[in-house]
Amino acid sequence: MAKTAILKTSLELLYYSGASQAFRPMFGGLGAIFMLHHVRPGGGQQMGFAPNAGLEVTPEFLDAVISFVKLRGYDLVSMAEAVRRIRENNSAKNPFVAFTLDDAYRDNFVHARPVFRKHHCPFTIFASPAIQDGTCELWWRGLEAVIAGNTKVSAVIGQSKLHFDTISDMQKKAAWLQLYWPVRQLPQKQQRVWIKEFCEANRVDLGAICRAEAMTWNELREISKDPLCTIGAHTVNHYAVAQLSEADARFELVESRRRIAKEIGVEAKFFAYPYGDANSASPRDFKLAANAGYEAAVTTRKGLIFSGHSDHLTALPRLSLAGEFQKLRYVDVLLSGSAFALWNGFRQLNVA
């Protein structure tokens, strides 16, 4: 995609020009919170039609990133320690990195955990109870499955009736690009009704997709006993909370924490907003998270951590490890803060 190519070009220019190193003293911040979703063999390296590959990395890349940040002098910390350092303006001399994984997928248990244990690296998994129940509509995976499995696809979204030939990979990608954002932008509960009907009409078992991808409650209980692991909350139903009424958003924040405590006996002190961009997590929701008792919450807004975040602990940015960006030089540039400085208009904080 054009956006991916532009981002890669920006990172390459910052790296090879030396600009990223020049920016590092000014924009390197206190540290970084890494964001991952899937960690599995071949992750993000698929050929052909694989529109969700951007949510994946390989275990080898995760291993390389941890080795790299250790070599660079970063401390590997838990979310609790990261929050302590933010509050204290990182009294430790070294910058820190914290690793987080959204949605609690089974590959986190099978493939990511051994890598973290190898390095004695703390990690936080943000769980959505409906995903662990095996009942959450992972609509982006359902949409992919329908397009991948058919040579023709039809869809009705609002007043639009859409028809696609989906024989070649190029045609499948074109259909995805025209369907993804209209589906993403549907009202949250309407979106789930839509994807259920769409998958049923195309003989795709949406529930089976969730059960295949998700860590079970038993697996979550087991991994939660690992001293390196912290379990956080991620709403009940993986809804974009900013798109919900205040009452519904509050329910998702509070009930996810209650369910996790009931199922695995662990109090979730940290929260991750599903999707996590400005349209999915707003200042209203940052206040709701604080009022719900979370010590901190993470977004998907791009950036590093600065001392100013001590006043915005429920609006923390993250650095994504994903897909086509599995190169250590990209990680190096992002950790310098140079790319975020350019993308965020040289602002350290993006919390509005």
C-alpha positions as CSV (number, residue, x, y, z in Angstrom):
1,M,0.0,0.0,0.0
2,A,1.1,3.6,-0.7
3,K,1.0,4.6,3.0
4,T,3.2,1.7,4.0
5,A,5.7,2.6,1.3
6,I,5.8,6.3,2.4
7,L,6.3,5.2,6.1
8,K,9.2,2.9,5.1
9,T,10.8,5.6,3.0
10,S,10.6,8.1,5.9
11,L,12.2,5.6,8.2
12,E,14.9,4.7,5.7
13,L,15.8,8.4,5.2
14,L,15.9,9.1,8.9
15,Y,18.2,6.1,9.4
16,Y,20.6,6.5,6.6
17,S,20.9,10.3,6.8
18,G,21.9,10.1,10.4
19,A,19.0,12.4,11.3
20,S,17.5,9.9,13.7
21,Q,20.6,9.9,15.8
22,A,20.7,13.7,15.8
23,F,17.2,13.8,17.1
24,R,17.7,11.1,19.8
25,P,18.9,13.4,22.6
26,M,15.9,15.7,22.1
27,F,13.1,13.2,21.4
28,G,14.3,9.9,22.8
29,G,12.1,10.4,25.9
30,L,12.1,8.2,29.1
31,G,11.4,5.0,27.2
32,A,8.9,3.2,25.1
33,I,5.9,0.9,25.4
34,F,6.0,-1.7,22.5
35,M,2.7,-3.0,21.1
36,L,2.2,-6.4,19.5
37,H,-0.8,-8.6,18.6
38,H,0.2,-11.9,17.0
39,V,3.6,-13.5,17.4
40,R,3.9,-16.6,15.2
41,P,6.0,-18.4,12.6
42,G,5.9,-16.5,9.3
43,G,4.0,-13.7,10.9
44,G,3.8,-10.6,8.7
45,Q,5.8,-12.3,5.9
46,Q,2.9,-13.9,4.1
47,M,2.7,-13.5,0.3
48,G,-0.4,-12.8,-1.6
49,F,-3.7,-11.8,0.0
50,A,-2.9,-11.3,3.7
51,P,-4.5,-8.0,4.8
52,N,-4.1,-8.6,8.5
53,A,-0.4,-9.5,8.3
54,G,0.3,-6.0,9.8
55,L,-0.9,-7.4,13.1
56,E,1.8,-10.1,13.2
57,V,5.5,-10.6,13.8
58,T,7.7,-13.6,13.9
59,P,9.1,-15.0,17.2
60,E,12.6,-14.5,15.6
61,F,11.9,-10.7,15.2
62,L,10.6,-10.4,18.8
63,D,13.8,-12.2,19.9
64,A,16.0,-9.8,17.8
65,V,14.2,-6.7,19.2
66,I,14.7,-7.7,22.8
67,S,18.4,-8.5,22.1
68,F,18.7,-5.1,20.4
69,V,17.2,-3.0,23.1
70,K,19.3,-4.7,25.7
71,L,22.4,-4.0,23.7
72,R,21.3,-0.4,23.4
73,G,21.1,-0.1,27.2
74,Y,17.4,-0.1,27.7
75,D,15.9,-1.7,30.9
76,L,13.3,-4.3,30.3
77,V,10.4,-3.4,32.7
78,S,6.9,-4.4,33.5
79,M,3.9,-2.0,33.1
80,A,4.0,-1.4,36.8
81,E,7.6,-0.4,36.7
82,A,7.1,1.7,33.6
83,V,4.3,3.6,35.4
84,R,6.5,4.1,38.5
85,R,9.3,5.5,36.3
86,I,6.9,7.8,34.5
87,R,5.7,9.2,37.8
88,E,9.2,9.7,39.0
89,N,10.5,11.1,35.7
90,N,12.6,7.9,35.3
91,S,15.0,8.3,38.2
92,A,16.9,5.3,36.8
93,K,19.7,6.3,34.4
94,N,18.7,4.0,31.6
95,P,15.7,4.4,29.4
96,F,13.1,1.6,29.6
97,V,11.0,-0.5,27.3
98,A,7.8,-2.4,28.2
99,F,6.3,-5.0,26.0
100,T,2.5,-5.3,25.6
101,L,0.3,-7.7,23.6
102,D,-3.3,-7.0,22.8
103,D,-6.2,-9.5,22.6
104,A,-4.6,-12.5,24.4
105,Y,-4.2,-14.7,21.3
106,R,-3.1,-18.3,21.7
107,D,0.2,-17.6,19.8
108,N,1.1,-15.3,22.7
109,F,1.1,-18.4,24.9
110,V,2.7,-20.7,22.4
111,H,5.3,-18.6,20.6
112,A,5.8,-15.2,22.4
113,R,6.1,-16.5,26.0
114,P,9.2,-18.7,25.4
115,V,10.9,-15.6,23.8
116,F,10.2,-13.5,26.8
117,R,11.2,-16.2,29.2
118,K,14.5,-16.7,27.3
119,H,15.4,-13.0,28.0
120,H,13.7,-12.8,31.4
121,C,11.7,-10.0,29.9
122,P,8.4,-8.8,31.5
123,F,5.3,-8.6,29.3
124,T,1.7,-7.5,29.6
125,I,-1.2,-9.2,27.9
126,F,-4.5,-7.3,27.5
127,A,-7.4,-9.6,27.5
128,S,-11.0,-9.1,26.3
129,P,-13.3,-11.6,28.0
130,A,-15.5,-12.2,25.0
131,I,-12.3,-13.3,23.1
132,Q,-11.4,-15.7,25.8
133,D,-15.0,-17.0,25.8
134,G,-14.6,-17.7,22.1
135,T,-17.6,-15.6,21.3
136,C,-16.1,-12.3,20.1
137,E,-16.7,-11.3,16.5
138,L,-13.2,-10.8,15.2
139,W,-14.7,-9.0,12.3
140,W,-11.4,-8.1,10.5
141,R,-10.6,-11.8,10.4
142,G,-14.1,-12.7,9.3
143,L,-13.9,-10.2,6.5
144,E,-10.6,-11.6,5.4
145,A,-11.9,-15.2,5.4
146,V,-14.9,-14.3,3.2
147,I,-12.8,-12.5,0.6
148,A,-10.1,-15.1,0.7
149,G,-12.5,-18.0,0.2
150,N,-14.7,-16.6,-2.6
151,T,-14.3,-15.7,-6.2
152,K,-17.2,-13.2,-6.0
153,V,-18.2,-11.1,-3.0
154,S,-21.3,-8.9,-2.5
155,A,-22.0,-6.7,0.4
156,V,-24.6,-4.1,1.5
157,I,-23.3,-1.3,3.8
158,G,-25.9,1.4,4.5
159,Q,-27.2,2.5,1.1
160,S,-24.3,1.1,-0.8
161,K,-24.6,-2.2,-2.7
162,L,-21.1,-3.5,-3.5
163,H,-20.1,-6.3,-5.8
164,F,-16.5,-7.6,-6.4
165,D,-14.8,-10.2,-8.4
166,T,-12.3,-11.7,-6.0
167,I,-10.4,-14.2,-8.1
168,S,-6.8,-12.8,-8.1
169,D,-4.9,-11.5,-5.1
170,M,-5.1,-8.0,-6.6
171,Q,-8.9,-8.2,-6.8
172,K,-9.1,-9.5,-3.2
173,K,-6.9,-6.6,-2.0
174,A,-9.1,-4.2,-3.9
175,A,-12.3,-5.6,-2.3
176,W,-10.7,-5.4,1.1
177,L,-9.7,-1.8,0.7
178,Q,-13.2,-0.9,-0.2
179,L,-14.9,-2.8,2.6
180,Y,-12.5,-2.5,5.6
181,W,-13.1,1.1,6.5
182,P,-16.8,1.2,5.9
183,V,-17.2,-1.8,8.2
184,R,-14.7,-0.4,10.7
185,Q,-16.7,2.8,10.9
186,L,-20.1,1.2,11.5
187,P,-21.6,1.8,15.0
188,Q,-20.0,-0.9,17.2
189,K,-23.0,-3.1,17.9
190,Q,-24.3,-2.7,14.3
191,Q,-20.9,-3.7,13.0
192,R,-21.1,-7.0,14.9
193,V,-24.6,-7.8,13.5
194,W,-23.3,-6.9,10.0
195,I,-20.3,-9.2,10.1
196,K,-22.3,-12.1,11.5
197,E,-24.8,-11.9,8.7
198,F,-22.0,-11.3,6.1
199,C,-20.1,-14.4,7.3
200,E,-23.2,-16.6,7.6
201,A,-24.2,-15.6,4.0
202,N,-20.8,-16.7,2.9
203,R,-20.5,-19.9,5.0
204,V,-17.7,-18.6,7.2
205,D,-17.9,-19.7,10.9
206,L,-17.0,-16.5,12.7
207,G,-17.1,-18.3,16.1
208,A,-14.6,-20.9,14.9
209,I,-12.2,-18.1,13.9
210,C,-12.3,-16.6,17.4
211,R,-11.9,-20.0,19.1
212,A,-8.9,-20.9,16.9
213,E,-7.2,-17.5,17.5
214,A,-8.0,-17.0,21.2
215,M,-6.2,-18.1,24.3
216,T,-8.6,-20.0,26.5
217,W,-9.3,-19.0,30.1
218,N,-7.3,-22.0,31.2
219,E,-4.3,-20.8,29.1
220,L,-4.7,-17.3,30.4
221,R,-4.8,-18.6,34.0
222,E,-1.6,-20.5,33.4
223,I,0.3,-17.7,31.8
224,S,-0.9,-15.3,34.5
225,K,1.1,-17.3,37.0
226,D,4.3,-16.6,35.2
227,P,6.1,-13.9,37.3
228,L,7.1,-12.1,34.1
229,C,3.5,-11.8,33.0
230,T,1.0,-9.0,33.8
231,I,-2.7,-9.4,32.8
232,G,-4.5,-6.2,31.8
233,A,-8.0,-5.5,30.5
234,H,-9.1,-4.7,27.0
235,T,-12.9,-4.2,27.3
236,V,-15.3,-7.1,27.3
237,N,-16.2,-7.1,23.6
238,H,-13.3,-5.4,21.9
239,Y,-15.4,-2.3,21.2
240,A,-13.9,1.1,20.3
241,V,-15.0,2.8,23.5
242,A,-15.1,6.3,22.0
243,Q,-17.9,5.1,19.7
244,L,-20.1,4.0,22.6
245,S,-22.3,6.0,24.9
246,E,-20.7,6.9,28.2
247,A,-22.7,4.3,30.0
248,D,-21.7,1.6,27.6
249,A,-18.1,2.6,27.6
250,R,-18.0,2.6,31.4
251,F,-19.6,-0.9,31.4
252,E,-16.9,-2.2,29.0
253,L,-14.1,-0.7,31.3
254,V,-15.5,-2.0,34.5
255,E,-17.0,-5.3,33.5
256,S,-13.8,-6.5,31.7
257,R,-11.9,-6.0,34.9
258,R,-14.6,-7.8,36.9
259,R,-14.7,-10.8,34.5
260,I,-10.9,-11.2,34.5
261,A,-10.8,-11.1,38.3
262,K,-13.6,-13.7,38.5
263,E,-12.1,-16.0,35.9
264,I,-8.4,-16.0,36.9
265,G,-8.3,-14.3,40.3
266,V,-6.1,-11.4,39.0
267,E,-7.0,-7.7,39.4
268,A,-6.3,-5.9,36.1
269,K,-4.5,-2.6,37.0
270,F,-3.8,-1.6,33.4
271,F,-6.0,-1.2,30.4
272,A,-5.6,-1.0,26.6
273,Y,-8.1,0.7,24.4
274,P,-9.2,-1.5,21.4
275,Y,-8.0,0.0,18.1
276,G,-6.7,2.8,20.4
277,D,-6.5,5.7,17.8
278,A,-8.0,9.1,18.4
279,N,-11.4,8.0,17.0
280,S,-11.5,5.0,19.3
281,A,-10.2,6.4,22.5
282,S,-10.9,10.0,23.5
283,P,-10.2,12.3,26.4
284,R,-13.7,11.2,27.8
285,D,-12.5,7.7,27.8
286,F,-9.2,8.6,29.5
287,K,-11.2,10.0,32.4
288,L,-13.4,6.9,32.5
289,A,-10.4,4.6,32.7
290,A,-9.0,6.6,35.6
291,N,-12.4,6.6,37.3
292,A,-12.7,2.9,36.8
293,G,-9.6,2.5,38.9
294,Y,-6.9,1.7,36.3
295,E,-3.4,2.9,37.2
296,A,-2.6,3.5,33.5
297,A,-4.0,2.8,30.1
298,V,-2.3,2.5,26.7
299,T,-3.5,3.8,23.3
300,T,-2.2,3.1,19.8
301,R,-1.3,6.7,19.3
302,K,2.3,6.7,18.1
303,G,5.0,8.0,20.3
304,L,7.5,7.5,23.1
305,I,7.1,8.2,26.8
306,F,8.0,11.7,28.2
307,S,7.8,13.2,31.7
308,G,4.7,15.0,30.7
309,H,2.8,11.7,30.5
310,S,2.8,11.6,34.3
311,D,-0.3,13.8,34.1
312,H,-1.8,11.6,31.4
313,L,-1.3,8.0,32.6
314,T,-4.5,6.7,31.0
315,A,-3.5,8.1,27.6
316,L,0.0,6.5,27.0
317,P,1.3,6.1,23.4
318,R,2.9,3.0,22.1
319,L,5.4,1.9,19.5
320,S,4.0,-0.8,17.2
321,L,6.0,-3.9,16.2
322,A,4.3,-5.2,13.2
323,G,4.0,-6.7,9.7
324,E,6.2,-5.3,7.0
325,F,8.3,-3.2,9.4
326,Q,10.3,-6.1,10.9
327,K,13.7,-4.5,10.6
328,L,15.9,-3.5,13.5
329,R,16.9,-0.2,11.8
330,Y,13.2,0.8,11.8
331,V,13.1,0.0,15.5
332,D,16.2,2.0,16.0
333,V,14.7,5.0,14.3
334,L,11.4,4.8,16.2
335,L,13.2,4.5,19.5
336,S,15.1,7.7,18.6
337,G,11.8,9.6,18.6
338,S,12.7,11.3,15.3
339,A,9.9,9.8,13.3
340,F,7.3,10.5,16.0
341,A,8.6,14.1,16.3
342,L,8.0,14.6,12.6
343,W,4.6,12.8,12.5
344,N,3.3,14.6,15.7
345,G,4.4,18.1,14.7
346,F,7.3,18.0,17.2
347,R,4.9,17.6,20.1
348,Q,6.0,15.3,22.9
349,L,2.4,14.6,24.0
350,N,-0.7,13.7,21.9
351,V,-3.5,13.3,24.3
352,A,-6.3,15.6,23.0
